[in-house]
Amino acid sequence: MNQGKYVFTQLTDFLPKRVFDCIVTRYSGDKKVRHFSCWNQMLCMVFGQLTSRDSLRDLIVAIEAHNRKTYHLGFGKSVTRSNLSKANESRNSKIFEDFAYYLIDVARNKLKNESFEIKGKVYAFDSSTIDLCLNVFWWAKFRKAKGGIKLHTLYDITTQIPAFIHITAATVNDVNAMDYIPYECNAYYIFDRGYVDYTRLYKITLLSAYFVVRARSNLQFKRIYSQRVDKSTGVQSDQIGKLTGFYVSKNYPDKLRKVKYYDSEMNRTFVFLTNNMSLTAEEIALLYKNRWQVELFFKWIKQHLKIKSFWGNSENAVRIQIYTAIITYCLVAIVGNDLRIGRSTYEILQVLGISLLDKTPVKELFTNIDYNDVKELNYNQLSLNLI
């Protein structure tokens, strides 16, 4: 009989407890707590994410079924539905937010990828609405009889890790979230046409960063000169010019580049605006093509982690659950990298989800397994299409 650690404990050993404890101290998270600490709370939430529990009751039933193992799993002595519910209700969600950002930095550093065609940091920014029942989540009013929140995400294309998460009410306009993006010098930021706000785009230019955005149909643009293009590549035109509308020309007074691209597979034409004058027109189209990865991320995390059915009704509980989903996502990515498993995040998550209470070394779970039948979102087969 294997006398080693449980698979779940092996996984949580990758979480830096000392860093988490420092964050907890900063927010006085364990003040007057005797048994069920913030660390115990987070491990219970991560366990629920990995085992895909549908509700708080479902999660507690799964934990209580193995109550003799809870100490060794790191859940502490007193794991009850009321304890976990009160902790999610009252403990500061900033504890989990700060720890999620720490793990994001660790994961991005470990998963650096120099093989992307365009050198430098490349980000795609978009939002996804999570529908909520207004009768239960009264604080998240969206429409007359519907609630909801928005998950604004800055997605690192090269590492496939979310670099920045901003949670707002669903009523907040997407462009407002651009004000919170931590822009970096010389990085590339890719947006859909819903983010065409020339004042905010000009801010990116002033910060010495680059953007690629899909132009709206009412674009007012005056060509100054054109560059030669090879239409066999799909590029129809490549122009340098300025905006001509009265207000937009004041909001963005500098030159802009307009690239017109025809996608033969979809039989559609796209028009992009960018402030980058050095990349080729084909590379501009490639950057926008990779924007679809953030859409795939939203689809993946909604399907495979619990951010659609929530284990608490308050805004604080919802935020904690979303950030523990991000913590879980980063944890799986870090484990896959450090153990050199060589499988996708989805494949790793599927195997771990049914093996958490085994005592097999984690890496052994992924040897001699045929993954041909595993269906996963293919990040290489990207499309310019916007659904």
C-alpha positions in Angstrom: 0.0 0.0 0.0 1.3 3.4 -1.0 2.0 5.4 2.2 2.6 8.7 0.4 0.6 11.9 0.4 -2.8 12.2 -1.2 -2.8 13.6 -4.7 -4.6 16.8 -3.5 -1.9 17.3 -0.8 0.8 16.9 -3.4 -0.9 19.6 -5.5 -1.4 22.1 -2.7 2.3 21.7 -1.9 2.9 23.8 -5.0 0.9 26.7 -3.3 3.3 29.0 -1.3 1.6 29.0 2.1 4.0 31.5 3.5 3.0 34.1 0.8 -0.7 33.4 1.5 -0.2 33.8 5.3 1.5 37.2 4.7 -1.6 38.3 2.6 -3.9 37.0 5.3 -2.0 39.0 7.9 -2.2 42.1 5.8 -6.1 41.9 5.8 -6.4 40.5 9.3 -8.2 37.5 7.8 -7.6 35.1 10.7 -8.3 37.5 13.4 -10.3 35.8 16.2 -10.3 32.5 14.2 -9.7 29.4 16.2 -10.2 26.5 13.9 -11.3 27.2 10.3 -8.5 29.5 8.9 -8.3 31.3 5.6 -5.9 28.6 4.4 -8.4 25.9 5.2 -11.1 27.9 3.5 -9.1 28.3 0.3 -8.2 24.6 0.1 -11.8 23.6 0.5 -12.7 26.0 -2.4 -9.9 24.7 -4.6 -11.0 21.1 -3.8 -14.5 22.1 -4.9 -13.2 23.5 -8.1 -11.1 20.5 -8.9 -13.9 18.1 -8.2 -16.5 20.3 -10.0 -19.0 20.6 -7.1 -22.3 22.1 -8.1 -23.3 23.7 -4.8 -22.0 24.4 -1.3 -24.1 21.4 0.0 -22.6 19.2 -2.7 -19.1 20.3 -1.7 -19.7 19.7 2.1 -21.2 16.2 1.4 -18.1 15.3 -0.6 -15.8 16.5 2.2 -17.8 14.9 5.0 -17.7 11.5 3.1 -14.0 11.6 3.8 -14.0 13.3 7.2 -11.1 11.1 8.5 -8.9 12.5 5.8 -9.7 16.2 6.2 -6.8 17.0 8.5 -4.3 15.4 6.0 -6.0 17.2 3.1 -5.4 20.6 4.9 -9.1 21.4 5.6 -8.6 21.6 9.3 -10.8 20.1 12.1 -14.1 21.9 11.6 -15.4 21.9 8.0 -19.1 22.5 8.1 -21.5 24.1 5.7 -22.2 27.0 8.1 -18.4 27.6 8.7 -17.6 27.7 5.0 -20.7 29.8 4.2 -19.8 32.3 6.9 -16.2 32.5 5.8 -17.2 33.2 2.2 -19.6 35.8 3.4 -17.4 37.7 5.7 -13.7 37.3 4.9 -12.2 39.9 2.7 -12.2 38.7 -1.0 -9.0 40.8 -1.5 -7.1 38.0 0.3 -7.9 35.6 -2.6 -7.6 38.3 -5.2 -4.0 39.2 -4.1 -3.0 35.5 -3.9 -4.5 34.8 -7.4 -2.4 37.6 -8.8 0.7 36.2 -7.1 0.1 32.8 -8.7 -0.6 34.5 -12.1 2.9 36.1 -11.9 4.4 32.7 -11.0 2.6 30.9 -13.8 3.4 33.5 -16.4 7.1 33.4 -15.5 7.2 29.6 -15.7 5.3 29.4 -19.0 7.2 32.0 -20.9 7.1 31.1 -24.6 9.6 32.6 -27.1 8.2 30.7 -30.1 5.3 33.1 -30.9 5.8 34.7 -34.3 5.8 38.2 -32.9 8.3 39.0 -30.2 7.2 40.8 -27.1 4.2 40.7 -24.8 0.9 40.2 -26.5 -2.4 40.6 -24.7 -6.0 40.2 -25.7 -8.7 42.0 -23.7 -12.4 41.1 -23.6 -15.3 40.6 -21.2 -17.8 37.8 -20.6 -21.1 38.1 -18.8 -22.1 35.6 -16.1 -25.8 35.4 -15.7 -27.3 35.4 -12.2 -30.7 34.9 -10.8 -31.8 38.4 -9.6 -34.1 37.0 -6.9 -31.0 35.3 -5.3 -28.2 37.7 -6.3 -30.2 40.9 -5.6 -27.0 43.1 -5.6 -26.2 42.2 -9.3 -29.1 43.9 -11.1 -28.6 43.7 -14.8 -32.0 43.9 -16.5 -35.5 44.1 -15.2 -35.8 40.5 -14.2 -32.2 39.4 -14.7 -28.9 39.7 -12.7 -25.4 39.4 -13.9 -21.7 40.3 -13.5 -18.9 40.9 -16.1 -15.6 39.2 -16.0 -13.1 41.6 -17.8 -10.0 39.7 -18.6 -6.6 40.7 -20.0 -5.3 37.4 -21.5 -1.6 36.7 -22.1 -1.5 35.1 -25.5 2.0 33.7 -25.2 1.6 32.0 -21.8 -2.2 31.4 -22.1 -2.6 32.7 -18.5 -5.0 35.6 -17.6 -2.8 38.5 -16.6 -5.5 40.8 -15.2 -9.1 40.1 -14.0 -11.6 42.9 -13.3 -15.1 42.0 -12.0 -17.9 44.5 -12.4 -21.7 44.7 -12.6 -23.0 43.5 -15.9 -24.4 47.0 -16.6 -20.9 48.5 -16.9 -19.8 49.3 -20.4 -16.9 47.3 -21.6 -14.8 50.4 -22.6 -14.8 51.6 -19.0 -12.8 48.5 -18.0 -9.9 49.8 -20.2 -9.2 52.4 -17.5 -8.0 49.6 -15.2 -5.7 47.8 -17.5 -2.1 47.8 -16.3 -0.5 48.8 -19.6 3.2 47.9 -20.2 5.6 49.7 -22.5 6.1 48.1 -25.9 3.4 45.5 -25.3 0.7 44.7 -27.8 -3.0 45.0 -26.8 -5.7 43.4 -29.0 -9.3 44.6 -28.8 -12.6 43.9 -30.5 -14.5 46.8 -32.1 -16.6 47.2 -28.9 -13.5 48.8 -27.4 -13.2 51.6 -30.0 -12.8 54.6 -27.8 -10.2 57.0 -29.2 -9.4 58.8 -26.0 -8.6 55.5 -24.3 -6.7 54.2 -27.3 -4.6 57.4 -27.4 -3.7 56.8 -23.8 -2.1 53.5 -24.9 -0.1 55.4 -27.5 1.1 57.9 -24.9 2.2 55.0 -22.7 4.5 53.8 -25.6 2.4 50.6 -26.0 0.7 49.3 -29.2 -2.9 48.4 -29.9 -4.8 46.5 -32.7 -8.5 47.0 -32.8 -11.2 46.1 -35.3 -12.6 49.3 -36.8 -16.3 50.2 -36.8 -18.3 50.5 -40.0 -18.7 54.3 -39.5 -14.9 54.9 -39.4 -14.0 58.4 -40.7 -10.4 58.1 -41.9 -8.4 60.2 -44.4 -5.5 58.4 -46.2 -2.2 60.2 -46.3 -0.3 57.6 -48.1 -0.5 53.8 -48.9 2.0 51.0 -48.6 2.5 48.3 -51.1 0.7 45.0 -50.3 0.7 41.5 -51.7 -3.0 40.7 -52.1 -2.3 37.0 -52.3 -1.7 37.1 -48.6 -5.2 38.4 -47.9 -4.1 42.0 -47.2 -6.2 44.3 -49.5 -4.7 47.6 -48.4 -2.3 49.1 -45.9 -2.8 52.9 -45.3 -1.4 55.6 -43.0 -3.7 58.4 -42.2 -5.7 60.4 -39.7 -9.2 60.4 -38.2 -11.4 63.1 -39.7 -14.4 63.4 -37.4 -14.5 66.6 -35.4 -14.4 65.0 -32.0 -12.5 61.8 -32.8 -9.7 63.8 -34.4 -9.3 65.7 -31.1 -9.5 62.5 -29.1 -6.8 60.9 -31.3 -4.7 63.6 -33.0 -1.8 61.3 -34.2 -1.5 59.2 -37.3 -3.1 55.8 -37.4 -2.6 52.8 -39.6 -5.6 51.1 -41.3 -5.2 47.5 -42.6 -7.9 45.9 -44.7 -7.7 42.1 -44.7 -9.7 39.4 -46.5 -10.2 36.0 -44.9 -10.7 33.6 -47.8 -11.8 30.7 -45.5 -14.7 32.8 -44.1 -15.2 35.0 -47.2 -15.2 38.1 -45.0 -13.3 41.3 -45.0 -11.9 42.9 -41.8 -10.6 46.4 -41.1 -8.0 46.9 -38.4 -6.7 50.1 -36.8 -3.3 50.2 -35.1 -0.7 52.6 -33.9 2.2 50.2 -34.8 3.9 51.3 -38.0 6.7 48.7 -38.0 5.0 45.3 -38.2 3.9 44.0 -41.5 0.2 44.0 -42.4 0.2 40.2 -42.2 1.5 40.4 -38.7 -1.2 42.9 -37.7 -3.9 40.4 -39.0 -2.1 37.6 -37.1 -2.3 39.6 -33.9 -6.0 40.1 -34.2 -6.5 36.5 -35.2 -5.0 35.5 -31.8 -7.6 37.7 -30.0 -9.9 34.7 -30.3 -7.8 32.9 -27.6 -9.5 35.0 -24.8 -12.9 33.8 -26.1 -11.6 30.2 -25.9 -10.4 30.9 -22.3 -13.9 32.1 -21.3 -15.5 29.1 -22.8 -13.0 26.8 -21.2 -13.2 28.2 -17.7 -17.0 28.3 -17.8 -17.2 24.6 -18.9 -14.5 23.1 -16.6 -14.4 25.3 -13.5 -17.2 26.6 -11.3 -17.9 30.2 -12.1 -21.5 29.8 -13.4 -23.1 28.1 -10.4 -22.1 29.8 -7.1 -21.7 28.4 -3.6 -22.8 31.7 -1.9 -25.2 34.5 -2.6 -23.3 37.6 -1.5 -21.0 39.6 -3.8 -18.0 38.8 -1.5 -18.7 35.0 -1.9 -19.0 35.3 -5.6 -15.7 37.1 -5.9 -14.0 34.6 -3.7 -15.2 31.7 -5.8 -14.1 33.4 -9.1 -10.6 34.1 -7.7 -10.3 30.5 -6.4 -11.2 29.4 -9.9 -8.3 31.5 -11.2 -6.0 30.1 -8.4 -7.0 26.6 -9.5 -6.3 27.3 -13.1 -2.9 28.7 -12.4 -2.1 25.8 -10.0 -2.9 23.2 -12.7 -0.7 25.1 -15.2 2.2 25.4 -12.6 2.0 21.7 -11.8 1.9 20.7 -15.4 5.0 22.8 -16.1 7.0 21.9 -13.0 6.4 18.1 -13.4 6.8 18.3 -17.2 3.6 16.4 -17.7 3.3 17.6 -21.4 -0.5 17.6 -21.4 -3.0 20.4 -21.8 -4.6 22.1 -18.8 -7.9 20.4 -19.7 -6.3 16.9 -19.7 -4.5 17.5 -16.4 -7.7 18.8 -14.8 -9.7 15.8 -15.9 -7.2 13.3 -14.5 -6.7 15.2 -11.2 -10.4 15.6 -10.7 -10.9 11.9 -10.2 -7.6 11.1 -8.4 -7.5 13.6 -5.6 -7.8 11.0 -2.8 -5.3 8.6 -4.4 -1.8 8.3 -3.0 -0.2 7.9 -6.4 2.6 10.3 -7.3 1.0 12.9 -9.5 3.4 12.4 -12.5 2.6 8.6 -12.5 -1.1 9.5 -13.2 -0.1 10.8 -16.6 2.1 7.9 -17.8 1.0 5.3 -20.3 -2.4 7.0 -20.9 -3.9 7.4 -24.4 -5.3 10.9 -24.8 -6.4 10.5 -28.4 -10.1 10.6 -27.4 -9.8 13.7 -25.2 -11.6 16.6 -26.7 -10.0 20.0 -26.0 -10.3 23.5 -27.4 -7.6 23.8 -30.0 -5.7 27.0 -29.6 -3.9 26.5 -32.9 -7.1 26.6 -35.0 -8.0 30.2 -34.4 -10.5 32.1 -36.5 -11.0 35.8 -37.2 -14.8 35.2 -36.8 -16.6 36.9 -34.0 -19.8 35.2 -32.8 
